[in-house]
Amino acid sequence: MLNHLVAHTDAHDLRARLEWGQPGLTIVDVRDRFTYNHGHITGAMPMPIDDLASRAKASLHQKRDIYVYGENDEQTAHAAQLLRDAGFIHVSEIIGGLSAWQTAGGAVEGV
C-alpha cells in the first residue's frame, strides 16, 4: 500500500480532511500535560514526548494516519521521527502546531 500521507501537513489541509469526515486519523499532542490542558486541538490525544513511543505503541495502530504537533516545529519533527522509528509509517507533522490550527479556524479545547 502506498503512503499518501505527506510528511508535513498544513493546518488548513488537516481541517479540510476532518470537515470532509475522512476517518482513520489520530492527532497526537506531544507537549507536556499542563500545556495540553491549557489548550489543544479538539480530539487530540495527549502523549508527552518523553514517553511518546511506548504510549503510541500501546494505543495506536501502526498503519493509522497520525498527525503530530508539539511546542514548536522542532519538537514536532523530533516527535514524528520518534514515531517513525517506533514503526509508525503514516506520520505527518502539523506545521505551526496549535497556533497554525487556530489561525486556520480549527476547533480547540481547554482554551
VMD Tcl script that builds the backbone (N, CA, C; Angstrom):
set m [mol new atoms 333]
animate dup $m
set s [atomselect $m all]
$s set {name element resname resid chain x y z} {
  {N N MET 1 A 0.836 -1.183 0.000}
  {CA C MET 1 A 0.000 0.000 0.000}
  {C C MET 1 A 0.882 1.248 0.000}
  {N N LEU 2 A 0.536 2.187 -0.842}
  {CA C LEU 2 A 1.304 3.423 -0.960}
  {C C LEU 2 A 0.962 4.361 0.179}
  {N N ASN 3 A 1.972 5.049 0.687}
  {CA C ASN 3 A 1.743 6.022 1.747}
  {C C ASN 3 A 1.406 7.359 1.113}
  {N N HIS 4 A 0.132 7.759 1.191}
  {CA C HIS 4 A -0.299 9.021 0.607}
  {C C HIS 4 A -0.237 10.167 1.608}
  {N N LEU 5 A 0.118 9.882 2.845}
  {CA C LEU 5 A 0.188 10.912 3.873}
  {C C LEU 5 A 1.515 11.644 3.720}
  {N N VAL 6 A 1.446 12.963 3.548}
  {CA C VAL 6 A 2.671 13.735 3.380}
  {C C VAL 6 A 3.355 13.948 4.724}
  {N N ALA 7 A 4.661 14.171 4.678}
  {CA C ALA 7 A 5.447 14.301 5.907}
  {C C ALA 7 A 5.115 15.566 6.687}
  {N N HIS 8 A 4.655 16.600 5.985}
  {CA C HIS 8 A 4.323 17.870 6.630}
  {C C HIS 8 A 2.928 18.289 6.190}
  {N N THR 9 A 2.075 18.631 7.139}
  {CA C THR 9 A 0.700 18.985 6.840}
  {C C THR 9 A 0.412 20.420 7.237}
  {N N ASP 10 A -0.230 21.132 6.330}
  {CA C ASP 10 A -0.717 22.469 6.634}
  {C C ASP 10 A -2.002 22.315 7.439}
  {N N ALA 11 A -2.174 23.160 8.447}
  {CA C ALA 11 A -3.353 23.073 9.312}
  {C C ALA 11 A -4.650 23.184 8.517}
  {N N HIS 12 A -4.654 23.997 7.458}
  {CA C HIS 12 A -5.861 24.142 6.636}
  {C C HIS 12 A -6.228 22.812 5.969}
  {N N ASP 13 A -5.199 22.073 5.503}
  {CA C ASP 13 A -5.442 20.788 4.851}
  {C C ASP 13 A -6.021 19.761 5.824}
  {N N LEU 14 A -5.477 19.750 7.044}
  {CA C LEU 14 A -5.981 18.815 8.052}
  {C C LEU 14 A -7.422 19.154 8.417}
  {N N ARG 15 A -7.699 20.435 8.587}
  {CA C ARG 15 A -9.059 20.863 8.915}
  {C C ARG 15 A -10.024 20.456 7.801}
  {N N ALA 16 A -9.616 20.624 6.554}
  {CA C ALA 16 A -10.451 20.218 5.420}
  {C C ALA 16 A -10.710 18.711 5.449}
  {N N ARG 17 A -9.678 17.932 5.768}
  {CA C ARG 17 A -9.850 16.478 5.835}
  {C C ARG 17 A -10.869 16.110 6.910}
  {N N LEU 18 A -10.780 16.769 8.065}
  {CA C LEU 18 A -11.738 16.494 9.141}
  {C C LEU 18 A -13.152 16.914 8.743}
  {N N GLU 19 A -13.279 18.056 8.066}
  {CA C GLU 19 A -14.598 18.528 7.655}
  {C C GLU 19 A -15.233 17.620 6.622}
  {N N TRP 20 A -14.405 16.974 5.803}
  {CA C TRP 20 A -14.920 16.024 4.824}
  {C C TRP 20 A -15.280 14.689 5.489}
  {N N GLY 21 A -14.978 14.574 6.768}
  {CA C GLY 21 A -15.334 13.371 7.510}
  {C C GLY 21 A -14.481 12.176 7.167}
  {N N GLN 22 A -13.254 12.400 6.761}
  {CA C GLN 22 A -12.368 11.283 6.441}
  {C C GLN 22 A -11.859 10.670 7.740}
  {N N PRO 23 A -12.271 9.458 8.020}
  {CA C PRO 23 A -11.898 8.807 9.286}
  {C C PRO 23 A -10.493 8.213 9.239}
  {N N GLY 24 A -10.150 7.542 10.307}
  {CA C GLY 24 A -8.896 6.799 10.318}
  {C C GLY 24 A -7.680 7.642 10.593}
  {N N LEU 25 A -7.857 8.710 11.365}
  {CA C LEU 25 A -6.688 9.502 11.711}
  {C C LEU 25 A -6.683 9.794 13.202}
  {N N THR 26 A -5.493 10.023 13.720}
  {CA C THR 26 A -5.316 10.380 15.117}
  {C C THR 26 A -4.422 11.606 15.170}
  {N N ILE 27 A -4.817 12.583 15.986}
  {CA C ILE 27 A -3.984 13.761 16.212}
  {C C ILE 27 A -3.326 13.575 17.575}
  {N N VAL 28 A -1.999 13.700 17.611}
  {CA C VAL 28 A -1.242 13.489 18.838}
  {C C VAL 28 A -0.555 14.797 19.247}
  {N N ASP 29 A -0.788 15.188 20.494}
  {CA C ASP 29 A -0.165 16.376 21.086}
  {C C ASP 29 A 0.948 15.896 22.000}
  {N N VAL 30 A 2.207 16.272 21.681}
  {CA C VAL 30 A 3.347 15.766 22.450}
  {C C VAL 30 A 3.865 16.770 23.486}
  {N N ARG 31 A 3.138 17.853 23.689}
  {CA C ARG 31 A 3.539 18.834 24.699}
  {C C ARG 31 A 3.259 18.265 26.095}
  {N N ASP 32 A 3.772 18.922 27.118}
  {CA C ASP 32 A 3.562 18.417 28.471}
  {C C ASP 32 A 2.080 18.539 28.862}
  {N N ARG 33 A 1.692 17.811 29.884}
  {CA C ARG 33 A 0.283 17.717 30.289}
  {C C ARG 33 A -0.310 19.082 30.661}
  {N N PHE 34 A 0.444 19.910 31.351}
  {CA C PHE 34 A -0.054 21.229 31.751}
  {C C PHE 34 A -0.393 22.064 30.509}
  {N N THR 35 A 0.522 22.072 29.551}
  {CA C THR 35 A 0.316 22.844 28.324}
  {C C THR 35 A -0.872 22.283 27.544}
  {N N TYR 36 A -0.958 20.951 27.465}
  {CA C TYR 36 A -2.094 20.299 26.798}
  {C C TYR 36 A -3.408 20.733 27.449}
  {N N ASN 37 A -3.462 20.688 28.767}
  {CA C ASN 37 A -4.690 21.046 29.491}
  {C C ASN 37 A -5.064 22.509 29.286}
  {N N HIS 38 A -4.069 23.339 29.021}
  {CA C HIS 38 A -4.311 24.769 28.829}
  {C C HIS 38 A -4.950 25.055 27.468}
  {N N GLY 39 A -4.797 24.139 26.519}
  {CA C GLY 39 A -5.403 24.312 25.205}
  {C C GLY 39 A -4.805 23.364 24.194}
  {N N HIS 40 A -5.657 22.685 23.423}
  {CA C HIS 40 A -5.182 21.726 22.427}
  {C C HIS 40 A -6.206 21.572 21.312}
  {N N ILE 41 A -5.771 20.979 20.213}
  {CA C ILE 41 A -6.664 20.695 19.100}
  {C C ILE 41 A -7.751 19.743 19.589}
  {N N THR 42 A -8.996 20.066 19.277}
  {CA C THR 42 A -10.109 19.221 19.709}
  {C C THR 42 A -9.893 17.781 19.242}
  {N N GLY 43 A -9.974 16.849 20.194}
  {CA C GLY 43 A -9.820 15.436 19.874}
  {C C GLY 43 A -8.386 14.931 19.898}
  {N N ALA 44 A -7.420 15.831 20.098}
  {CA C ALA 44 A -6.015 15.399 20.119}
  {C C ALA 44 A -5.746 14.553 21.361}
  {N N MET 45 A -4.939 13.501 21.175}
  {CA C MET 45 A -4.547 12.631 22.285}
  {C C MET 45 A -3.278 13.169 22.921}
  {N N PRO 46 A -3.255 13.304 24.247}
  {CA C PRO 46 A -2.020 13.744 24.896}
  {C C PRO 46 A -1.031 12.594 25.037}
  {N N MET 47 A 0.150 12.771 24.473}
  {CA C MET 47 A 1.224 11.787 24.613}
  {C C MET 47 A 2.525 12.553 24.750}
  {N N PRO 48 A 2.862 12.980 25.973}
  {CA C PRO 48 A 4.099 13.751 26.163}
  {C C PRO 48 A 5.296 13.064 25.518}
  {N N ILE 49 A 6.165 13.862 24.927}
  {CA C ILE 49 A 7.259 13.338 24.112}
  {C C ILE 49 A 8.164 12.372 24.877}
  {N N ASP 50 A 8.284 12.528 26.199}
  {CA C ASP 50 A 9.173 11.674 26.979}
  {C C ASP 50 A 8.783 10.197 26.942}
  {N N ASP 51 A 7.485 9.916 26.818}
  {CA C ASP 51 A 7.071 8.509 26.728}
  {C C ASP 51 A 6.207 8.277 25.494}
  {N N LEU 52 A 6.473 9.072 24.462}
  {CA C LEU 52 A 5.674 9.003 23.231}
  {C C LEU 52 A 5.694 7.622 22.582}
  {N N ALA 53 A 6.879 7.077 22.332}
  {CA C ALA 53 A 6.978 5.811 21.602}
  {C C ALA 53 A 6.250 4.684 22.314}
  {N N SER 54 A 6.458 4.554 23.632}
  {CA C SER 54 A 5.816 3.456 24.359}
  {C C SER 54 A 4.302 3.642 24.426}
  {N N ARG 55 A 3.841 4.855 24.633}
  {CA C ARG 55 A 2.399 5.100 24.699}
  {C C ARG 55 A 1.745 4.899 23.335}
  {N N ALA 56 A 2.416 5.343 22.283}
  {CA C ALA 56 A 1.864 5.175 20.938}
  {C C ALA 56 A 1.762 3.692 20.580}
  {N N LYS 57 A 2.817 2.936 20.880}
  {CA C LYS 57 A 2.793 1.501 20.582}
  {C C LYS 57 A 1.664 0.801 21.324}
  {N N ALA 58 A 1.372 1.263 22.539}
  {CA C ALA 58 A 0.339 0.629 23.356}
  {C C ALA 58 A -1.072 0.994 22.901}
  {N N SER 59 A -1.238 2.141 22.233}
  {CA C SER 59 A -2.612 2.581 21.982}
  {C C SER 59 A -2.955 2.916 20.530}
  {N N LEU 60 A -1.996 2.926 19.638}
  {CA C LEU 60 A -2.287 3.291 18.245}
  {C C LEU 60 A -1.909 2.170 17.283}
  {N N HIS 61 A -2.688 2.026 16.228}
  {CA C HIS 61 A -2.381 1.051 15.177}
  {C C HIS 61 A -1.263 1.617 14.311}
  {N N GLN 62 A -0.281 0.780 13.963}
  {CA C GLN 62 A 0.892 1.279 13.248}
  {C C GLN 62 A 0.591 1.787 11.846}
  {N N LYS 63 A -0.535 1.370 11.249}
  {CA C LYS 63 A -0.849 1.835 9.900}
  {C C LYS 63 A -1.858 2.982 9.891}
  {N N ARG 64 A -2.223 3.446 11.063}
  {CA C ARG 64 A -3.164 4.567 11.158}
  {C C ARG 64 A -2.466 5.870 10.759}
  {N N ASP 65 A -3.224 6.810 10.182}
  {CA C ASP 65 A -2.667 8.128 9.886}
  {C C ASP 65 A -2.544 8.906 11.187}
  {N N ILE 66 A -1.337 9.359 11.482}
  {CA C ILE 66 A -1.077 10.094 12.714}
  {C C ILE 66 A -0.578 11.497 12.355}
  {N N TYR 67 A -1.260 12.482 12.896}
  {CA C TYR 67 A -0.839 13.872 12.754}
  {C C TYR 67 A -0.305 14.302 14.112}
  {N N VAL 68 A 0.885 14.856 14.136}
  {CA C VAL 68 A 1.541 15.164 15.407}
  {C C VAL 68 A 1.923 16.637 15.468}
  {N N TYR 69 A 1.830 17.207 16.676}
  {CA C TYR 69 A 2.330 18.566 16.884}
  {C C TYR 69 A 2.852 18.709 18.295}
  {N N GLY 70 A 3.774 19.681 18.460}
  {CA C GLY 70 A 4.382 19.942 19.760}
  {C C GLY 70 A 4.445 21.436 20.032}
  {N N GLU 71 A 5.374 21.819 20.907}
  {CA C GLU 71 A 5.554 23.230 21.285}
  {C C GLU 71 A 5.951 24.082 20.080}
  {N N ASN 72 A 6.783 23.506 19.207}
  {CA C ASN 72 A 7.291 24.216 18.040}
  {C C ASN 72 A 7.590 23.177 16.959}
  {N N ASP 73 A 7.960 23.651 15.771}
  {CA C ASP 73 A 8.185 22.725 14.661}
  {C C ASP 73 A 9.355 21.781 14.920}
  {N N GLU 74 A 10.348 22.224 15.718}
  {CA C GLU 74 A 11.482 21.349 16.038}
  {C C GLU 74 A 11.025 20.164 16.897}
  {N N GLN 75 A 10.214 20.450 17.944}
  {CA C GLN 75 A 9.705 19.371 18.785}
  {C C GLN 75 A 8.783 18.464 17.978}
  {N N THR 76 A 7.990 19.062 17.101}
  {CA C THR 76 A 7.094 18.282 16.247}
  {C C THR 76 A 7.894 17.324 15.362}
  {N N ALA 77 A 8.964 17.825 14.746}
  {CA C ALA 77 A 9.799 16.987 13.874}
  {C C ALA 77 A 10.442 15.856 14.672}
  {N N HIS 78 A 10.910 16.164 15.886}
  {CA C HIS 78 A 11.521 15.143 16.749}
  {C C HIS 78 A 10.487 14.066 17.091}
  {N N ALA 79 A 9.275 14.489 17.434}
  {CA C ALA 79 A 8.211 13.533 17.782}
  {C C ALA 79 A 7.862 12.653 16.585}
  {N N ALA 80 A 7.782 13.260 15.405}
  {CA C ALA 80 A 7.460 12.479 14.208}
  {C C ALA 80 A 8.537 11.427 13.952}
  {N N GLN 81 A 9.796 11.805 14.157}
  {CA C GLN 81 A 10.888 10.851 13.960}
  {C C GLN 81 A 10.824 9.725 14.990}
  {N N LEU 82 A 10.497 10.050 16.233}
  {CA C LEU 82 A 10.338 9.016 17.258}
  {C C LEU 82 A 9.247 8.018 16.850}
  {N N LEU 83 A 8.145 8.536 16.326}
  {CA C LEU 83 A 7.051 7.655 15.895}
  {C C LEU 83 A 7.481 6.787 14.713}
  {N N ARG 84 A 8.174 7.388 13.756}
  {CA C ARG 84 A 8.645 6.610 12.594}
  {C C ARG 84 A 9.627 5.526 13.045}
  {N N ASP 85 A 10.521 5.891 13.966}
  {CA C ASP 85 A 11.492 4.918 14.484}
  {C C ASP 85 A 10.802 3.782 15.238}
  {N N ALA 86 A 9.614 4.074 15.794}
  {CA C ALA 86 A 8.851 3.062 16.539}
  {C C ALA 86 A 7.996 2.202 15.605}
  {N N GLY 87 A 8.089 2.444 14.300}
  {CA C GLY 87 A 7.390 1.595 13.339}
  {C C GLY 87 A 6.116 2.178 12.757}
  {N N PHE 88 A 5.785 3.405 13.104}
  {CA C PHE 88 A 4.600 4.043 12.530}
  {C C PHE 88 A 4.988 4.618 11.173}
  {N N ILE 89 A 4.194 4.271 10.141}
  {CA C ILE 89 A 4.596 4.641 8.789}
  {C C ILE 89 A 3.811 5.810 8.209}
  {N N HIS 90 A 2.656 6.108 8.744}
  {CA C HIS 90 A 1.836 7.214 8.230}
  {C C HIS 90 A 1.828 8.335 9.256}
  {N N VAL 91 A 2.928 9.091 9.310}
  {CA C VAL 91 A 3.084 10.160 10.299}
  {C C VAL 91 A 3.272 11.486 9.571}
  {N N SER 92 A 2.514 12.494 9.979}
  {CA C SER 92 A 2.646 13.813 9.380}
  {C C SER 92 A 2.750 14.875 10.466}
  {N N GLU 93 A 3.652 15.819 10.261}
  {CA C GLU 93 A 3.856 16.912 11.209}
  {C C GLU 93 A 2.898 18.056 10.867}
  {N N ILE 94 A 2.173 18.555 11.863}
  {CA C ILE 94 A 1.312 19.714 11.656}
  {C C ILE 94 A 2.185 20.957 11.786}
  {N N ILE 95 A 2.485 21.581 10.664}
  {CA C ILE 95 A 3.376 22.736 10.643}
  {C C ILE 95 A 2.709 23.919 11.355}
  {N N GLY 96 A 3.427 24.487 12.307}
  {CA C GLY 96 A 2.901 25.623 13.054}
  {C C GLY 96 A 2.082 25.230 14.269}
  {N N GLY 97 A 1.816 23.924 14.418}
  {CA C GLY 97 A 1.147 23.410 15.613}
  {C C GLY 97 A -0.180 24.061 15.929}
  {N N LEU 98 A -0.411 24.245 17.215}
  {CA C LEU 98 A -1.693 24.743 17.707}
  {C C LEU 98 A -2.010 26.130 17.172}
  {N N SER 99 A -1.024 27.018 17.114}
  {CA C SER 99 A -1.328 28.377 16.654}
  {C C SER 99 A -1.742 28.383 15.188}
  {N N ALA 100 A -1.098 27.565 14.354}
  {CA C ALA 100 A -1.494 27.468 12.946}
  {C C ALA 100 A -2.901 26.878 12.836}
  {N N TRP 101 A -3.201 25.895 13.691}
  {CA C TRP 101 A -4.517 25.278 13.705}
  {C C TRP 101 A -5.589 26.319 14.050}
  {N N GLN 102 A -5.311 27.139 15.059}
  {CA C GLN 102 A -6.260 28.180 15.457}
  {C C GLN 102 A -6.421 29.218 14.341}
  {N N THR 103 A -5.334 29.583 13.699}
  {CA C THR 103 A -5.384 30.533 12.583}
  {C C THR 103 A -6.238 29.990 11.443}
  {N N ALA 104 A -6.177 28.664 11.248}
  {CA C ALA 104 A -6.966 28.014 10.203}
  {C C ALA 104 A -8.428 27.854 10.597}
  {N N GLY 105 A -8.752 28.268 11.824}
  {CA C GLY 105 A -10.140 28.161 12.285}
  {C C GLY 105 A -10.503 26.805 12.856}
  {N N GLY 106 A -9.479 26.004 13.175}
  {CA C GLY 106 A -9.732 24.683 13.737}
  {C C GLY 106 A -10.242 24.766 15.167}
  {N N ALA 107 A -11.017 23.760 15.559}
  {CA C ALA 107 A -11.588 23.717 16.900}
  {C C ALA 107 A -10.543 23.365 17.949}
  {N N VAL 108 A -10.633 24.061 19.091}
  {CA C VAL 108 A -9.729 23.786 20.192}
  {C C VAL 108 A -10.508 23.556 21.471}
  {N N GLU 109 A -9.883 22.869 22.408}
  {CA C GLU 109 A -10.478 22.599 23.722}
  {C C GLU 109 A -9.524 23.107 24.793}
  {N N GLY 110 A -10.074 23.482 25.934}
  {CA C GLY 110 A -9.260 23.828 27.080}
  {C C GLY 110 A -8.708 25.236 27.071}
  {N N VAL 111 A -9.084 26.023 26.058}
  {CA C VAL 111 A -8.565 27.395 25.968}
  {C C VAL 111 A -9.476 28.347 26.736}
}
mol reanalyze $m
mol bondsrecalc $m
mol representation Tube
mol addrep $m
